[in-house]
Amino acid sequence: MAWALDLDGVVWLGTDAVPGAADAVAALQDAGETVLFVTNNSGRRVADVEAKLLGHGIDARGGVITSG
């Protein structure tokens, strides 16, 4: 199964991580689920979004989809 998660308001709020988000994503990934992260913020490069997620303890390499 695959999960598509929005970023703002689901994974983070502004610069702060949503409590429990990293643990929930890790549990899905550990269970073998595919987790994708989607955003309509076209002003950021995918690498920047991946770096921000990693800073919040979420490994999202190859799983970020943007509108840009």
C-alpha positions in Angstrom: 0.0 0.0 0.0 1.1 3.6 -0.5 0.5 6.6 1.6 0.5 10.2 0.3 1.0 12.7 3.0 0.6 16.5 2.7 3.4 18.4 4.4 2.1 21.6 5.9 -0.3 20.8 8.8 0.3 17.0 8.6 4.1 16.6 8.9 5.0 20.1 10.0 3.5 23.4 10.9 5.8 26.2 9.6 9.2 25.2 11.0 8.0 22.9 13.7 7.3 19.2 13.3 3.8 17.9 14.1 4.2 15.8 17.3 4.3 12.1 16.5 4.6 12.6 12.7 8.1 11.2 12.4 7.2 8.2 14.5 4.1 7.5 12.4 6.0 7.7 9.2 8.7 5.5 10.6 6.1 2.9 11.6 4.6 2.9 8.1 8.1 2.6 6.5 9.1 -0.2 8.9 5.9 -2.1 8.0 7.0 -1.9 4.3 4.6 0.7 3.3 5.5 3.3 0.6 5.2 6.8 2.0 5.1 9.8 -0.4 5.2 13.4 0.6 3.2 15.9 -1.5 3.2 19.7 -1.5 1.9 22.4 -3.7 4.7 24.7 -2.7 6.6 25.0 -5.9 9.1 27.5 -4.5 11.3 24.8 -2.9 13.5 22.3 -4.6 12.8 18.6 -3.9 16.3 18.3 -2.2 15.4 21.2 0.1 12.1 19.5 1.1 14.0 16.2 1.7 16.5 18.0 3.8 13.8 19.6 5.9 12.1 16.3 6.4 15.4 14.7 7.4 15.9 17.5 9.9 12.6 16.4 11.5 13.8 12.8 11.6 12.0 11.6 8.4 13.9 9.8 5.6 12.0 10.9 2.5 14.7 10.4 -0.2 12.9 9.8 -3.5 9.5 10.2 -2.0 8.8 14.0 -2.4 6.4 15.2 -5.0 6.0 19.0 -5.6 3.9 21.0 -8.0 7.0 22.8 -9.3 
